[in-house]
Structure formats: C-alpha cells, structure tokens
C-alpha cells in the first residue's frame, strides 16, 4: 500500500473512532490486511492510540482478542477489521 494512502488512513481512523466509538471495517478483498496488522503491532507498542483487532476467520480467536476491551462502563474506541482468511 502506498505511503500516502497509509498516512491518510492513519490520520482518519482515530478521528472516525472518536466520533463513532466502535467501527467494523469490512475488507472484502483483504486489501488492507497488512496495514491493519501493522496498526495492531503499533498499538501494542503504544505508537497508535486506538486498539485494533483483525478478524481472520476464527470466532474463538476473535473472542480472545476482544477480551481486554469493552468490560468497562465507558465506551472505548475499537477498530475491528473483517477480512477473509489468508489462503
């Protein structure tokens, strides 16, 4: 993915999450899988402010990844990307 597209998405996503709370990103062709995986890693290193979870076909794995989020009273922004499993 081009650096300009990544930079624009990285600026737009946190604002959209602040406005809407939880966002589900339907990525039918898995075009943004690498970008989202990078955001997941950057959030783990505290370099991206919003939690990001990628759904890759396993509901159990998704539930385990979502466990740390949503257990409080306040709405916490969360980006959930739905992409088809890798072949």
Buried (B, 14 or more C-beta within 10 A) or exposed (E): EEEEEBEEBBEEBBEBBEEEEBBEBEBEEBEBBEBBBBBBEBBEEEEBEBBBBBBBEEEEEBEEBBEEBEEEEEEBBBBBBBBEEEE
